[in-house]
Amino acid sequence: ATAGLAGASTGHDWSRGAAGGLAAASGLLSPPRLAASQPAPNGLTGLRSTEASVLIDGLERENAMLRQQLQRCFAQEKALRGEASECRERFEAESQRLRHEVAEQAAASRRGRSEAAEDARLQSEVQQQGEMAKAVAARLEALQGEQDTQLATLRLQTKAAHTEVEGVTRELESLQQFVLPKSPMDARGEAAAVPANASPLQAALHRQRYVTSQLRFACEAKLETLGHVQKQLRDRLEASLAASQAKTAGGVPPEGSV
């Protein structure tokens, strides 16, 4: 890793030198300034222009070669840096592995020296856990007894509630039958109102709700019929009263009063 870092540093210094050389070369590539003098003949001017063009082309080619060489140096420097980083990571991983192995060996040595004390501690913990297990088992048994008692009480309460609901439902059915007798369609509707997966108490409650709704409809119908009957009786009573008043007065009763 040290050798790689040294190589990377050397490559970096060389690349900086190459960069300086490139800058110098760039300065050299600047077209030469011609001194201000008297104009030369046409033939001499054309020859000098050709020589300057050839010189400039050569300098540009050298400049391109220097740039390519500088780019290769930069790439080499980048590769050397990556290799140095990889070597550093491998070194750190190997150091960590060695430290872990040393720690494990030290722990194993300590475990070996304290094996007797550890056995005694484990035996004490096992004994304590056994006592705790007995206490937990006794507590679970007591809770199971309490749960059984509560379950039996709940079953009795459910059975009593079911009986009471059935009794109220029968009374409501009797009242509905008295108010408005049921039809075969009502019996089919009552059977459809109870879910298939309902418990006995749930079925009784559904049946009670259905009977209550039917009784409400029957009472509403009876009340509506009673209202019509009362209206008819009131109309007849008013007509009879009008006829009686007309007869008492000796006049002719008005048309449509009877």
Secondary structure as GFF3:
##gff-version 3
##sequence-region A 1 258
A	DSSP	alpha_helix	2	28	.	.	.	ID=ss1
A	DSSP	alpha_helix	42	113	.	.	.	ID=ss2
A	DSSP	alpha_helix	115	179	.	.	.	ID=ss3
A	DSSP	alpha_helix	184	192	.	.	.	ID=ss4
A	DSSP	alpha_helix	200	249	.	.	.	ID=ss5
###
